Every structure is written in C-alpha cells, then in structure tokens.
Amino acid sequence: MSRIGNGIAALAGLALLVLCSDVALAHQDEIGTLVIQHAYAEPARQGGDTLLRLAIENNGASVRQFTGLHSEVAEVSRIEVKVGSGRYVPIESMAIAPGEILDLEDTARIRLLRLRQDLVIGDSLEACLDFADGREKRVQVTVGKFELGD
C-alpha cells in the first residue's frame, strides 16, 4: 500500500475511533475521570413515570457535582433521595467525592416524568447526564426490570 493509502487508512481508523468514543455502553462509559455504569430504566407506559438507575464513579482528584439528566423520552426528570421509609424527595444535585461511587439505585434515584413513549423491556433510550461544571455525557440506557444487586 502506498504512503497515501496508509495515511487514508489511518485517518479512517481515527475517524471511526472518534465516532465510537461518544457512544456509551450500557454497562460502562467514561467522561473524563468519571465512569458511568449499569444505566437502565424500568419499563413504563407513555404518559407515566419511571425510574432510571445508574452508578457514577469518580476516579479524579476533585469533587464532581451531578446535577441531573435529560432525555427526549420524558418531559421532566429529577434526582430524588430517600429520607424515610419508602419516602423520596427531589434535590438539585449530588456531590461525588474523589474515589467514591454515586449509586443511584436504592437510596437515591432519577425519576423520569410524563413519558413521551412506552418503555418496553429490551428497548434502549438515550439520556444526557448533566454536571455542575457544564459538562454533559450521552449514555445509552437499557430498559429492564429493577432488582436490587444488579
């Protein structure tokens, strides 16, 4: 192969790498020093609400502030934390300390409200995670049944 052919092949490979780097895996994706894991939503009907679960690991040296997410499948979303026996209240953000994992599964969660479509087991949806520093990260979220310990 000529030098030009090698150069074109290298550029094509680089372009593919750049395109694929923005696609999140259902189980793990990275944004800087943050690792997003196990993103999934519970099945629900159009017009209703559902819960979205995920974990965010901070491998950086500074505190990161998670401010929520948005998705085309819901009119509104909010972070909620457990304050009592089965009672959750909305909050504006959650800090993720260096070396810590923010596990939005049992004691905190994300609620998607007024769904614009049905969410069926096996489907996926795109969501955009928001952080106080202005960074966002798109992730693919799998629709499935919630079971503690997944």
C-alpha positions, 0 to 999 in steps of 0.5 A: 500500500502506498504512503497515501493509502496508509495515511487514508487508512489511518485517518479512517481508523481515527475517524471511526475511533472518534465516532465510537468514543461518544457512544456509551455502553450500557454497562460502562462509559467514561467522561473524563475521570468519571465512569458511568455504569449499569444505566437502565430504566424500568419499563413504563407506559407513555404518559407515566413515570419511571425510574432510571438507575445508574452508578457514577464513579469518580476516579479524579482528584476533585469533587464532581457535582451531578446535577441531573439528566435529560432525555427526549423520552420524558418531559421532566426528570429529577434526582430524588433521595430517600429520607424515610421509609419508602419516602423520596424527595427531589434535590438539585444535585449530588456531590461525588467525592474523589474515589467514591461511587454515586449509586443511584439505585436504592437510596437515591434515584432519577425519576423520569416524568410524563413519558413521551413513549412506552418503555418496553423491556429490551428497548434502549433510550438515550439520556444526557447526564448533566454536571455542575461544571457544564459538562454533559455525557450521552449514555445509552440506557437499557430498559429492564426490570429493577432488582436490587444487586444488579 
